[in-house]
């Protein structure tokens, strides 16, 4: 038996032991976390020590940000506002980011490297967030603008493919499914929507959002002509696909970021952030714009994300006139209304992308077991290669 086999067997034994301990003590541990969290709430505690999240809390929220000029991905743990390192090497110009909350994967679009990378996320018992240190390639030979993940872990992105001359790629919305991600296939992502099968409703796609049934995208150019915001089925129909593509707004030529909730869709323009119903059928905002509500008068929003509860987080980057003024803001997402209160969450000079991850204590324990199982699986798989 070689050393690799011994290591695999050792990891298997450790994993089974962890599973046995977790099964026996899981309910007791969760009850302790709940009791500790309740006690902390009565005391008004938010952190166990300065700069360190309270590991006994029922859940911990992480706000992740991409900083292209720093070539890094950082995170904060509110109410602590100190940015901490997450990915600090191996990137050239990281912009768009997305988190697969089912599999604890962080996806990063790097246009300079022409790749989308992914990292395995791990929440430590003391509340710190790290990766397993390995950089994986999800897709290569692509110029990805924005990325998103659906509820089952499929990866989507807008942008263009890098093709060999004389072939020329056109802008589109693409998919790299869970099978490709699991098997390490990094080329030939599936084209879902492009200029041809949308009747030019997908003209210059930028930010987008997905749910289990539909995809929503914004056009970064000529939005008033082709649709500022457009909705389409997540899987194009085999026949008359163009008829299933529905414009939802026409009030902005340039749309950048989108954020989707179960009922509403928010999109950023140079004139502010607007909100509409995700089921809106009309393609116009009305003669006076009354059918598309301007939530906030604040431009230069490069990324937005819904936190899964009642808040949208927005990254406001560094326009040329406001170098060093990058921040992450938050606003209520339950309803679409004017003059929504914009709350500053954290100063973030140079921020571009933003993501939110909330992890419960029990999920962190389960997630550690998942990561261990994945590592063990990779080693076992190598024995047969």
C-alpha positions as CSV (number, residue, x, y, z in Angstrom):
1,X,0.0,0.0,0.0
2,X,1.5,3.3,-1.0
3,X,1.6,6.6,1.0
4,X,-1.4,8.0,-1.0
5,X,-3.5,5.0,-0.2
6,X,-2.6,5.3,3.5
7,X,-3.5,9.0,3.5
8,X,-6.8,8.3,1.8
9,X,-7.7,5.6,4.4
10,X,-6.7,7.9,7.2
11,X,-8.9,10.7,5.9
12,X,-11.8,8.3,5.5
13,X,-11.4,7.2,9.1
14,X,-11.3,10.8,10.3
15,X,-14.4,11.7,8.2
16,X,-16.4,8.8,9.5
17,X,-15.4,9.7,13.1
18,X,-16.5,13.3,12.5
19,X,-19.8,12.1,11.2
20,X,-20.3,9.9,14.2
21,X,-19.5,12.7,16.6
22,X,-21.7,15.1,14.7
23,X,-24.6,12.7,14.7
24,X,-24.3,12.1,18.4
25,X,-23.8,15.6,19.5
26,X,-25.4,17.7,16.8
27,X,-28.6,18.5,18.6
28,X,-26.8,19.3,21.8
29,X,-24.4,21.6,20.0
30,X,-27.1,23.4,18.1
31,X,-29.0,24.0,21.4
32,X,-25.9,25.4,23.0
33,X,-25.4,27.8,20.0
34,X,-29.0,28.9,20.4
35,X,-28.7,29.4,24.1
36,X,-25.4,31.2,23.8
37,X,-26.9,33.4,21.0
38,X,-29.9,34.2,23.2
39,X,-27.7,35.1,26.1
40,X,-25.5,37.3,23.9
41,X,-28.6,39.1,22.6
42,X,-29.7,39.9,26.2
43,X,-26.3,41.2,27.0
44,X,-26.1,43.2,23.7
45,X,-22.9,41.5,22.7
46,X,-22.0,41.6,19.0
47,X,-18.5,40.3,19.0
48,X,-16.6,38.0,21.3
49,X,-13.5,40.2,20.9
50,X,-12.4,43.2,18.9
51,X,-12.2,42.4,15.2
52,X,-13.4,38.8,15.7
53,X,-16.9,37.6,14.9
54,X,-18.7,35.9,17.8
55,X,-18.3,32.2,17.1
56,X,-21.3,31.3,19.4
57,X,-23.7,33.5,17.4
58,X,-26.6,31.7,15.6
59,X,-25.4,33.0,12.3
60,X,-22.5,35.0,10.9
61,X,-22.9,37.4,7.9
62,X,-19.9,37.9,5.6
63,X,-19.8,40.7,3.0
64,X,-17.3,39.9,0.2
65,X,-15.8,42.5,-2.1
66,X,-13.6,42.4,-5.2
67,X,-10.9,45.0,-5.5
68,X,-9.4,44.9,-9.0
69,X,-6.5,47.3,-8.5
70,X,-5.5,45.4,-5.4
71,X,-5.9,42.0,-7.2
72,X,-7.7,40.7,-4.2
73,X,-11.0,39.5,-2.7
74,X,-11.6,40.7,0.8
75,X,-14.4,40.4,3.3
76,X,-15.9,42.1,6.4
77,X,-18.1,40.7,9.2
78,X,-20.6,43.4,10.2
79,X,-20.7,45.2,12.6
80,X,-16.9,45.0,12.3
81,X,-15.8,47.1,9.4
82,X,-12.3,45.9,9.0
83,X,-11.6,44.3,5.6
84,X,-9.9,40.9,5.9
85,X,-8.0,38.9,3.3
86,X,-9.8,36.0,1.5
87,X,-8.0,35.6,-1.9
88,X,-4.8,37.7,-2.1
89,X,-2.8,36.1,-4.8
90,X,-3.3,34.4,-8.2
91,X,-5.6,37.1,-9.7
92,X,-4.9,39.8,-12.2
93,X,-8.0,41.9,-12.4
94,X,-10.9,40.4,-10.4
95,X,-14.3,42.2,-10.9
96,X,-17.5,40.2,-10.9
97,X,-18.0,37.6,-8.0
98,X,-20.7,35.2,-7.1
99,X,-21.1,32.7,-4.3
100,X,-22.7,29.2,-4.7
101,X,-24.3,29.0,-1.3
102,X,-25.2,25.3,-1.8
103,X,-21.6,24.1,-2.4
104,X,-19.7,27.0,-0.7
105,X,-17.9,28.0,-3.8
106,X,-16.7,31.5,-4.7
107,X,-16.6,32.3,-8.4
108,X,-14.4,35.2,-9.6
109,X,-14.3,36.6,-13.1
110,X,-10.9,37.8,-14.2
111,X,-11.0,39.5,-17.6
112,X,-7.2,39.9,-17.8
113,X,-6.6,36.2,-17.3
114,X,-9.7,35.4,-19.5
115,X,-10.9,33.0,-16.9
116,X,-13.5,32.4,-14.3
117,X,-12.0,30.9,-11.2
118,X,-13.6,29.2,-8.2
119,X,-12.4,28.7,-4.6
120,X,-13.8,26.4,-1.9
121,X,-15.0,28.5,1.0
122,X,-14.5,27.4,4.6
123,X,-15.9,29.0,7.8
124,X,-13.6,28.4,10.8
125,X,-15.0,27.8,14.3
126,X,-13.8,31.3,15.4
127,X,-15.8,32.9,12.6
128,X,-13.1,33.6,10.2
129,X,-13.7,32.9,6.5
130,X,-11.0,31.3,4.4
131,X,-10.6,29.2,1.2
132,X,-8.9,25.8,1.0
133,X,-6.0,27.5,-0.8
134,X,-6.6,25.9,-4.2
135,X,-7.5,27.9,-7.3
136,X,-9.8,26.0,-9.7
137,X,-10.7,27.1,-13.3
138,X,-14.4,27.0,-13.9
139,X,-14.3,28.4,-17.5
140,X,-11.3,29.6,-19.6
141,X,-10.9,31.6,-22.8
142,X,-13.8,34.0,-21.9
143,X,-14.2,37.7,-21.3
144,X,-16.8,37.5,-18.5
145,X,-18.5,40.7,-17.3
146,X,-20.8,39.4,-14.6
147,X,-21.3,36.0,-13.0
148,X,-24.2,34.4,-11.1
149,X,-25.1,31.0,-9.7
150,X,-28.6,29.4,-9.7
151,X,-30.0,27.5,-6.7
152,X,-28.5,24.2,-7.7
153,X,-25.0,25.4,-8.5
154,X,-25.0,26.0,-12.2
155,X,-22.7,28.9,-13.2
156,X,-23.9,31.7,-15.6
157,X,-22.0,34.6,-17.0
158,X,-22.4,37.5,-19.5
159,X,-19.6,38.5,-21.9
160,X,-17.9,37.0,-24.9
161,X,-15.9,33.9,-25.7
162,X,-12.3,34.1,-27.0
163,X,-12.3,32.4,-30.4
164,X,-9.5,31.8,-32.8
165,X,-9.2,34.1,-35.8
166,X,-11.0,34.7,-38.1
167,X,-13.9,33.7,-35.9
168,X,-15.5,36.5,-33.9
169,X,-17.5,36.0,-30.8
170,X,-20.6,38.0,-30.1
171,X,-21.9,39.1,-26.7
172,X,-24.1,36.5,-25.0
173,X,-25.3,34.9,-21.8
174,X,-23.6,31.6,-21.2
175,X,-23.9,28.6,-18.8
176,X,-21.4,26.2,-17.3
177,X,-23.4,23.5,-15.6
178,X,-22.7,21.5,-12.5
179,X,-21.5,18.5,-14.4
180,X,-18.8,20.5,-16.2
181,X,-17.7,22.1,-12.9
182,X,-17.5,18.7,-11.1
183,X,-15.5,17.1,-13.9
184,X,-13.2,19.9,-14.5
185,X,-14.3,20.7,-18.1
186,X,-13.3,24.3,-18.6
187,X,-14.1,25.0,-22.2
188,X,-17.2,25.1,-24.5
189,X,-19.8,26.7,-22.1
190,X,-23.3,26.5,-23.4
191,X,-24.6,29.7,-25.2
192,X,-28.1,30.4,-23.9
193,X,-29.0,33.8,-25.3
194,X,-27.3,36.0,-27.8
195,X,-28.2,38.8,-30.3
196,X,-29.7,36.3,-32.8
197,X,-32.2,34.3,-30.7
198,X,-33.4,37.4,-28.7
199,X,-34.1,39.7,-31.7
200,X,-31.3,42.0,-30.4
201,X,-32.9,42.3,-27.0
202,X,-29.6,41.0,-25.7
203,X,-27.4,43.7,-27.3
204,X,-24.6,44.5,-24.8
205,X,-25.4,42.5,-21.7
206,X,-23.9,43.5,-18.4
207,X,-25.4,42.7,-15.0
208,X,-27.9,39.9,-14.8
209,X,-29.7,37.7,-12.2
210,X,-31.2,34.2,-12.3
211,X,-33.9,32.2,-10.5
212,X,-35.1,28.7,-11.0
213,X,-37.2,29.7,-14.1
214,X,-36.0,32.9,-15.7
215,X,-32.9,35.0,-16.4
216,X,-33.0,38.8,-16.3
217,X,-30.3,41.0,-17.9
218,X,-29.5,44.6,-18.4
219,X,-28.0,46.2,-21.5
220,X,-25.0,48.4,-21.0
221,X,-25.6,50.1,-24.3
222,X,-28.7,51.3,-26.3
223,X,-31.1,50.1,-23.6
224,X,-33.8,52.5,-24.7
225,X,-33.8,50.7,-28.1
226,X,-33.2,47.1,-27.2
227,X,-34.5,47.1,-23.6
228,X,-33.0,48.5,-20.5
229,X,-33.9,45.3,-18.6
230,X,-35.1,42.1,-20.3
231,X,-36.5,38.8,-19.1
232,X,-36.3,35.4,-20.7
233,X,-36.7,31.7,-19.8
234,X,-33.5,30.3,-18.2
235,X,-33.6,27.6,-20.9
236,X,-34.4,28.9,-24.4
237,X,-37.3,27.2,-26.1
238,X,-36.5,25.0,-29.1
239,X,-39.0,26.9,-31.3
240,X,-39.6,30.6,-31.6
241,X,-37.2,31.5,-28.7
242,X,-37.4,35.2,-29.6
243,X,-41.1,35.3,-28.7
244,X,-40.3,34.3,-25.1
245,X,-38.0,37.3,-24.6
246,X,-39.8,40.2,-22.9
247,X,-38.4,43.7,-22.3
248,X,-39.3,45.1,-18.9
249,X,-38.0,48.6,-18.9
250,X,-36.8,51.3,-21.4
251,X,-35.8,54.2,-19.3
252,X,-32.0,53.9,-19.4
253,X,-29.4,53.4,-22.1
254,X,-26.8,52.0,-19.7
255,X,-27.8,49.4,-17.1
256,X,-25.0,47.9,-15.0
257,X,-26.0,45.8,-12.0
258,X,-29.1,43.8,-11.2
259,X,-30.4,42.4,-7.9
260,X,-33.3,39.9,-7.8
261,X,-35.7,39.1,-4.9
262,X,-38.7,36.8,-4.9
263,X,-40.9,39.7,-5.9
264,X,-38.9,42.6,-7.1
265,X,-36.0,43.4,-9.5
266,X,-33.6,46.3,-8.9
267,X,-31.3,47.7,-11.6
268,X,-28.6,50.4,-11.5
269,X,-28.3,53.2,-14.1
270,X,-26.3,56.3,-14.4
271,X,-29.4,58.1,-13.0
272,X,-29.9,55.9,-9.9
273,X,-31.2,52.6,-8.8
274,X,-34.7,51.6,-10.1
275,X,-37.1,49.0,-8.9
276,X,-39.9,47.0,-10.7
277,X,-41.9,43.9,-10.1
278,X,-40.1,40.8,-11.4
279,X,-43.3,39.8,-13.1
280,X,-43.8,43.1,-14.9
281,X,-45.2,42.4,-18.4
282,X,-45.0,45.8,-20.0
283,X,-41.8,46.7,-21.8
284,X,-42.1,50.4,-21.2
285,X,-41.7,52.6,-18.1
286,X,-44.6,54.8,-19.2
287,X,-44.7,58.2,-20.7
288,X,-43.5,59.8,-17.5
289,X,-41.5,56.9,-16.2
290,X,-44.2,56.1,-13.6
291,X,-43.9,52.3,-14.2
292,X,-40.3,52.1,-13.1
293,X,-39.7,53.5,-9.7
294,X,-36.4,55.3,-8.9
295,X,-35.5,54.0,-5.5
296,X,-32.3,55.9,-5.0
297,X,-30.5,58.8,-6.7
298,X,-27.0,57.3,-6.8
299,X,-25.0,56.3,-9.8
300,X,-21.8,54.4,-10.4
301,X,-23.2,51.2,-8.9
302,X,-21.1,48.3,-10.2
303,X,-22.6,45.4,-8.4
304,X,-25.7,44.6,-6.3
305,X,-26.8,41.4,-4.5
306,X,-29.9,40.5,-2.4
307,X,-29.0,39.0,0.9
308,X,-31.8,36.4,0.9
309,X,-33.8,38.3,3.5
310,X,-34.9,41.9,3.2
311,X,-31.8,43.9,2.1
312,X,-30.0,44.6,-1.2
313,X,-26.3,45.5,-0.9
314,X,-24.7,47.7,-3.6
315,X,-21.1,48.4,-4.4
316,X,-20.4,52.0,-5.4
317,X,-17.0,52.0,-7.1
318,X,-14.6,54.8,-7.8
319,X,-15.7,57.2,-10.6
320,X,-13.0,59.4,-12.0
321,X,-14.2,62.4,-10.0
322,X,-14.3,60.5,-6.7
323,X,-11.2,58.5,-6.4
324,X,-11.1,56.7,-3.0
325,X,-14.8,57.1,-2.4
326,X,-15.8,53.5,-2.9
327,X,-18.4,52.2,-0.4
328,X,-20.8,49.4,0.1
329,X,-24.4,50.5,0.8
330,X,-27.6,48.7,1.8
331,X,-31.3,49.4,1.3
332,X,-34.6,47.7,2.0
333,X,-35.8,45.3,-0.7
334,X,-39.3,44.3,0.5
335,X,-41.2,46.9,-1.6
336,X,-40.6,49.1,-4.6
337,X,-40.9,52.8,-3.5
338,X,-39.2,56.1,-4.0
339,X,-36.8,57.8,-1.6
340,X,-35.6,54.6,0.0
341,X,-33.2,55.1,2.9
342,X,-29.6,54.3,1.8
343,X,-27.5,53.0,4.6
344,X,-23.7,53.0,4.4
345,X,-22.4,49.6,5.5
346,X,-18.6,50.0,5.1
347,X,-16.0,52.1,3.3
348,X,-14.4,50.2,0.5
349,X,-12.1,52.3,-1.8
350,X,-11.7,50.5,-5.1
351,X,-14.5,48.0,-4.6
352,X,-16.2,46.6,-7.7
353,X,-18.1,43.4,-6.9
354,X,-20.1,42.6,-3.8
355,X,-21.5,39.3,-2.4
356,X,-23.2,38.3,0.8
357,X,-22.9,35.0,2.6
358,X,-24.6,34.1,5.8
359,X,-23.6,30.9,7.7
360,X,-25.2,29.3,10.7
361,X,-23.1,27.6,13.3
362,X,-24.5,24.2,12.4
363,X,-24.0,24.9,8.7
364,X,-20.3,25.7,9.3
365,X,-19.8,22.3,11.0
366,X,-21.6,20.5,8.2
367,X,-19.7,22.5,5.6
368,X,-16.4,21.5,7.1
369,X,-17.4,17.9,6.7
370,X,-18.3,18.5,3.1
371,X,-15.0,20.1,2.4
372,X,-13.2,17.2,4.1
373,X,-15.2,14.7,2.0
374,X,-14.3,16.6,-1.2
375,X,-10.6,16.5,-0.4
376,X,-10.8,12.8,0.5
377,X,-12.8,12.1,-2.7
378,X,-10.1,13.9,-4.8
379,X,-7.4,11.7,-3.2
380,X,-9.3,8.5,-3.7
381,X,-10.0,9.5,-7.3
382,X,-6.3,10.0,-7.9
383,X,-5.7,6.3,-7.0
384,X,-7.5,5.2,-10.1
385,X,-6.0,7.6,-12.5
